[in-house]
Amino acid sequence: MFEDANPAASLQRRLYRWLLVGGSRRLLSGTFVLGSMVLLAAAIHTGVVTVGYSSSIRSWLSSGVTSGLLTLVTVSLSINQLVLSRVFAPVDELDDRFDGMLSLKRRLETHADAAVAPNDPSALLSMVGRTLGDRAEALPEDGDVGDLRERVRSYGDDSASIEEGASTTAVLESVLGDDYASNYTRTRELRRTDDHPPDTEERLEGVQELLRVVALVRQYLKTIAIQQQLARLSRLVAYTGFLALLTTALLTFVYESSSGAVVPEPWLPWLVTLGFGVLLSPLALLVSYVVRAATIARYTVAVGPLVPPEETVGSGSTSH
C-alpha cells in the first residue's frame, strides 16, 4: 500500500498517507493553528493587518466569528447524534451483530487451528496474516500458483507485522489498500480456470476464505474506527468551541471602543494573535478528523473484490 519503486514517489505517498490517515490529528491541528498564528503575526508586523485602536477587530469578533463558532458547536452536536444513532439499537439487532462477529472469529479459528481468536484488533489481524502466510507457503512454487503464492505470502507477512496493541485506526491503515481484492480475484480465477491436485485446491480454498475474512475485518474495523474518530471529534470541538467563545468575548471586552482599549496598544498584536489561534482550534480539529474519516470511508467502500480504479490507494487519482 502506498509503495512505489521510485524512492521520491514512495516518500511522497508515505507523507500523503501520514497526513490523511496515520498522523496524529492533534499534532496536525496544532501545526495548522501555529502556522496560521505565525502568518497573522507576520501580517500584523508588516502592516498588512492592523489591530490598533481604530481597527475593525471588535466588530469582526462580535459578528462573523461568534456565528461561525456557534455553527461549529451545532456541527459537534450533530456528529454526536450520528455516533449515538449507530451505538443504540434494539436487542435483536445487537444480538445479530454479536453473532456475526462471533461467526467470523470461529471461521478464523478453524483456519488458524486456534482455540480462541484474540479480541485485540491488532492481534486478530496478525493472526489472519500469519495464517494466510502459512497457507500461501504451502502452495506450489511453480507456475501461476507460484506467483500467487509470493503475492499472498507477502501480503500475509505485512498484515502479521502490525504492532501489538496498535490503535484501531493504525490496524485499519495496514489493510487500507486493494491488495486483498486483487489476490482474492486471482485466487478465484486460478480455481475456476485450472485443474489442481486436491491438496492444492484445498489450500487455494483456504487462501480465498482467509482473504474474505480480511475483507470482513476491514469493514468491521472501519465502522469502529470512524465511530471512534467522530466521537473524539465531537468531544474536542465541544471543548475548544467553548474556549473559543470565551476568548471571543474576552477579546471583544478588551476593545472598549473604536478609540481605545483596556490594555496598552503594544500588547494588542500579541493578544490578537494568541486569540486567533484559540479561535481557529475548533475548525482545525474539525478539518483534520473529518479528512481522516473521509479517507478511511473512501478507500473501504467496497465490501468485496470490487475496487473502482479512481478509489485505488496509490493510484494517480488520489487527489480527486
C-alpha positions, 0 to 999 in steps of 0.5 A: 500500500502506498509503495512505489519503486521510485524512492521520491514517489514512495516518500511522497505517498508515505507523507500523503498517507501520514497526513490523511490517515496515520498522523496524529490529528492533534499534532496536525491541528496544532501545526495548522493553528501555529502556522496560521498564528505565525502568518497573522503575526507576520501580517500584523508586523508588516502592516498588512493587518492592523489591530490598533485602536481604530481597527475593525477587530471588535466588530469582526469578533462580535459578528462573523466569528461568534456565528461561525463558532456557534455553527461549529458547536451545532456541527459537534452536536450533530456528529454526536447524534450520528455516533449515538444513532449507530451505538443504540439499537434494539436487542435483536439487532445487537444480538445479530451483530454479536453473532456475526462477529462471533461467526467470523472469529470461529471461521478464523479459528478453524483456519488458524487451528486456534482455540480462541481468536484474540479480541485485540484488533491488532492481534486478530489481524496478525493472526489472519496474516500469519495464517494466510502466510502459512497457507500461501507457503504451502502452495506450489512454487511453480507456475501461476500458483507460484506467483500467487503464492509470493503475492499472498505470502507477502501480503500475509507477512505485512498484515502479521507485522502490525504492532501489538496493541496498535490503535484501531485506526493504525490496524485499519491503515495496514489493510487500507489498500486493494491488495486483498481484492486483487489476490482474492480475484486471482485466487478465484480465477486460478480455481475456476480456470485450472485443474489442481491436485486436491491438496492444492485446491484445498489450500487455494480454498483456504487462501480465498476464505482467509482473504474474505475474512480480511475483507470482513475485518476491514469493514468491521474495523472501519465502522469502529474506527470512524465511530471512534474518530467522530466521537473524539471529534465531537468531544474536542470541538465541544471543548475548544468551541467553548474556549473559543467563545470565551476568548471571543468575548474576552477579546471583544471586552478588551476593545472598549471602543473604536478609540481605545482599549483596556490594555496598552496598544503594544500588547494588542498584536500579541493578544490578537494573535494568541486569540486567533489561534484559540479561535481557529482550534475548533475548525482545525480539529474539525478539518483534520478528523473529518479528512481522516474519516473521509479517507478511511470511508473512501478507500473501504467502500467496497465490501468485496473484490470490487475496487473502482480504479479512481478509489485505488490507494496509490493510484494517480487519482488520489487527489480527486 
